[in-house]
Amino acid sequence: MIPLDVFSSESIAADLLQQVRWRDGVTCPRCRSDRTVRNGSYREFQRYLCKNCDRTFNDKTGTIFAHSKVALRRWLFSIYAFLRFNTSLRQLQCEIEVTHKTIHRRIERFARALDAPSLDLVGPVEIDEVYVSAGKKGRERDQPSRPRGLSTRGRGSYDGDKPPVFIIADRGTGQRYVIPAKAADESTIRLLLADRNEESLTVYTDGFRAYEPLDADDAFDREYVVHGDGEYADDEVHVNTCESHASLTRRWLSPHRGVSKDKLTQYLRAFQLRRELFREPGRDALKHAVRATL
C-alpha cells in the first residue's frame, strides 16, 4: 500500500527518516562518535549534541536531504514515485512544484549515493549484452547540440553514443545484475565474471565472439546458443532471462527521454534498487530506498 501518511505529514516523514538512519544508534556524522545527547529540535527534526566534537546536528545532516528548503515529505514522495512508478523528472517537477533544475539535482544526488551492485556469482550464470542509445544531451557551451540520430541498428560503442550494458542472471541465487560498460570485449567479460564461488563457473551465452575465449579457460564451462542460426534455447542453455531483463531495462530508461551516457550508471543503479524493493509493501519499500542512500 502506498504510504500516503508519510507524504502528507512532515512529522511522520521526519519520524521515518529517524527510524531508518539511527536504527543502530545515533552517531555524529562528523567524528563518528556515539557520545551524543538530544539537544532540542530543528523544526520537525530532532537535534543532537556530540560530546566528542561539541557540534550539533539533526536527522537530515549529512544525508541527501540536507540543505534543502523543500519539505522532506515531498522528497520522499519523489523517490518513491521515481522508483516504484518510473515517473519522469518533468512529471515530478509538476507534482511537488519545484523547478526542473531542483528535482534533477536532488534525484541525481540520490542516484549517486547508491552503491554499485556487489557480484558474488554462484552459477549457472547467463550473460548477455544490450546496447542503449545514450549520448550527451542538450547544448553545451562552445559545442553543437547532440545529434539526435542515435537509432542505428546493431552493436554500438561508448564513443558512438550507444554503450553496451551487460545483463547477468545468476540462476543459483536468482539475482539479476545490470552493469554498463565502455566496451563489450573479452577483458570486460572476464572482469564481470571474476567474483564467483566456484572454481569452474557454468556460463550460458549467445554466439557473440567476445565470449569465445571462455571456451579455452578451465575457470569457465561455457555453453551457448547461436541466435543467427535460429537457435534460442537448448534445454537449460539459453539467455532468455537476460533478454527479458534487458527489455525491462529499456522500459526503465524510456520515460527519461535519452539518458546521457555520463549519467547512465546512476539510472541503472536506481533500476537495480527498484528490483530489490519490487515485492516490498509501500512503507518498507520507502525505508529500503532511504537506507540505500545512507
C-alpha positions, 0 to 999 in steps of 0.5 A: 500500500502506498504510504500516503501518511508519510507524504502528507505529514512532515512529522511522520516523514521526519519520524521515518527518516529517524527510524531508518538512519539511527536504527543502530544508534545515533552517531555524529556524522562528523567524528563518528562518535556515539557520545551524543545527547538530544539537544532540542529540535530543528523544526520537525527534526530532532537535534543532537549534541556530540560530546566528542566534537561539541557540534550539533546536528539533526536527522537530515545532516549529512544525508541527501536531504540536507540543505534543502528548503523543500519539505522532506515529505515531498522528497520522499514522495519523489523517490518513491514515485521515481522508483516504484512508478518510473515517473519522469523528472518533468512529471515530478517537477509538476507534482511537488512544484519545484523547478526542473533544475531542483528535482534533477539535482536532488534525484541525481544526488540520490542516484549517486549515493547508491552503491554499485551492485556487489557480484558474488556469482554462484552459477549457472550464470547467463550473460548477455549484452544490450546496447542503449542509445545514450549520448550527451544531451542538450547544448553545451557551451562552445559545442553543437547540440547532440545529434539526435540520430542515435537509432542505428541498428546493431552493436554500438560503442561508448564513443558512438553514443550507444554503450553496451550494458551487460545483463547477468542472471545468476540462476543459483541465487536468482539475482539479476545484475545490470552493469554498463560498460565502455566496451563489450570485449573479452577483458570486460567479460572476464572482469564481470565474471571474476567474483564467483564461488566456484572454481569452474563457473557454468556460463550460458551465452549467445554466439557473440565472439567476445565470449569465445575465449571462455571456451579455452579457460578451465575457470569457465564451462561455457555453453551457448546458443547461436541466435543467427542460426535460429537457435534460442534455447537448448534445454537449460542453455539459453539467455532468455532471462537476460533478454527479458531483463534487458527489455525491462531495462529499456522500459526503465530508461524510456520515460527519461527521454535519452539518458546521457551516457555520463549519467547512465550508471546512476539510472541503472543503479536506481533500476537495480534498487527498484528490483530489490524493493519490487515485492516490498509493501509501500512503507518498507519499500520507502525505508529500503530506498532511504537506507540505500542512500545512507 
